[in-house]
Amino acid sequence: MILFMSGFPKSGKSSFAELLVKNLDNKLCLHINPADYYPDNFDDLPQEEKTDIAVTAWEMSLERADKSITSLPNRALAIVDTCCSSALNMRPLLLNAKVRGHDVFVVYIDTPLEKRIERTGDKNLTNLEERYKKSFGEALPMLRKNSKEFIIVGNGSDGLSELDKYARIMCEKIRKVRSD
C-alpha cells in the first residue's frame, strides 16, 4: 500500500505522516521524507543552497520510494512525502505501484497560505503560491485517476488536533484495506 502526501510547503504533510505512523504503531510502515536528507543547519543556509539541497533530497526520496514500491509487501505501507510542485513527477511512481498491485492513496493537506505563514513566519511562501497552484492543478486529474482514493484533509483551524482527527480516520481506512 502506498500513500502519497501532497500539499503546499509547510501545510502539515510531514506532521500528518508522522501521526499516521504513530497511530498505526506498525513496523510495516515507512515514511519517506525529503527533509530527512537535509543537514541540521538547513534553515540557516542561503536560499540558493537550500534550493539545491531540496532538489537533491527530493531526487533521493524518489529513488527510495521507487525501491520501496518494488520491494514492499502488499500489507506494508510506504508514505511518500511530496509537495504540489512535484505532483506530476509522481506519475511513474503511482503507475509502478498500481502495476505491482499496491493500493494507492493520495492525501492532499489543504492549509490556507495565511495559516502557513502564521505557523512558520516564512513570508517567502507567498512567492511560491501561484507556481504551486498551477503545477498541482495540472497534476490533479492524474492523481485522482491513478489512486484508489484521493483524500483532502483540511488543516486551517487548530493545527495538530485537526490533523490528528483526520489521521485516525485514515488509519481506519488503512487497517480496513490491510484486512481485506
DRENDONU-69851 format. One record per residue (C-alpha): x, y, z. Coordinates in pm, whole numbers, plus 32768, in hexadecimal, padded with zeros to 4 digits. Each point is the difference from the previous one (the first is absolute). Layout:
N
XYZ ...
***
This chain:
180
800080008000 808A81537F9D 7F89814D8087 807681377F49 7FF2813F80CC 7FCF81437F44 7FD081698062 80AB814F8005 8143803480C4 7FC3800E8177 7E997F857FDE 80277EE280F9 80557ED97F1B 811E7F7E80D4 7F3C80368143 7EDD7F3B7F6C 80E87EE77F8E 809F7FF0815A 7EA67FE9809F 7FAB7EDF7F17 813C7F44805C 7FBF803F8173 7E907F9A7FEE 80467EC97F32 81177F9980F1 807C7F0E7EFC 81577F917F8D 7F707FDA7EA2 7FED81797FD9 810B80CE7F4C 7FFA817D7FEE 80D180857EDC 803F8171803A 80F280DF7F3C 803E80CA813E 80B17ECE8092 811D804E7F10 8024816D806C 812E806680D2 7FBD80748165 804F816A7FA2 7F1580007ED1 7F2D8127807A 813780D7802C 80847FCB7E9E 7FE480FC7EE3 7EC77FCE7F29 80C27F8B7ECD 80AF7EF180C7 7EB77F9980A2 7F667FD97EA6 811F7F237F88 7FEA7F258135 7E857FE87FE7 80137F8D7E94 81087EFA8054 7F387F89812E 7EC77FE27F28 80BF7F307EFE 80887F1C8112 7EA07FD7808D 7F747FA47EAA 810E7EF87FD9 7FB67F738159 7E8A80027FB9 80367F477EB8 80D07EF480AF 7EFA7FE38112 7EE77FD37F05 80C47EE77F5C 80507F478143 7EE1805A80E9 7F187EE7806F 7E94804B7FAD 7F928029816C 811A80F5804B 7FD281777FDC 80F180F67F62 7FAE816F8037 80A180D87EF5 801681698072 7FF680EF7ED7 7F87815C7FAD 7F1C809B7EFB 8114806C7F16 80757E9A7FD8 7EAE7F5A7FD6 80297FC07E8A 814E7F568047 7F467F0280D6 7F517F687ED1 81087EF07FBF 7FF97FA08170 7E837FF38008 7FF67F277EC8 81177F1D807F 7F447FD08148 7EBA7FAE7F49 80AC7F097F15 809A7F51812C 7EA77FD8809E 802181028115 7ED280C38072 8056816E7FBF 7F75811D80CD 804581727FCE 7FCE80EC8125 800381757FBE 803480DC8132 7F4181427FC3 8084811D80D5 7FBB816E7FAD 813280D57FAC 7FBE80EA8124 80087EDB80F5 81457F797F6E 80A58157801E 7F74802D8160 808A7EAC806F 8157802B7F65 803C81757FE1 807C7FB97E9D 7F7B81157F1D 80B87F607ED7 7EDF7F087FEC 7F3681147F54 80F280017ED9 7FD17E8B7FC3 7E877FFA8016 7F9F803C7E93 810A7F157F74 7F937EE980E9 7E8E80367FB8 803F7FE47E8A 80D97EC98024 7F0B7F5380E9 7ED7805F7F26 80A87F567EDA 80467EC680CC 7EAE7FE280AA 7F4C7F347EF1 81247F097FF2 80067FDD817B 7E897FBE8011 80077F0C7EDD 81217F2F8083 7FA47FE4816E 7F0D7F1C80B1 7F95812B80CA 805681737FF3 7FCD809F8154 800681708058 805A80528168 7FAB815D8077 8106809880E5 7F8E81618039 7F83802E815F 80A97F548122 81327F5A7F68 806D7EB48093 7EB67FA080A4 7F5380247EAF 81127F367F55 7FEC7EFA8113 7E8A7FD77FC8 80357FC47E8B 812C7F1D8042 7F267F1F80D8 7EFB7FEC7EEA 81117FB07F01 80907EF480E5 7EAD7F568008 7FF87FFF7E82 815E7F6C7FF8 7FA77EF380FD 7ECA7FA67F37 80C57FE07EBC 81087F2F80B1 7EF97F12808A 7F507FCA7EB1 
***
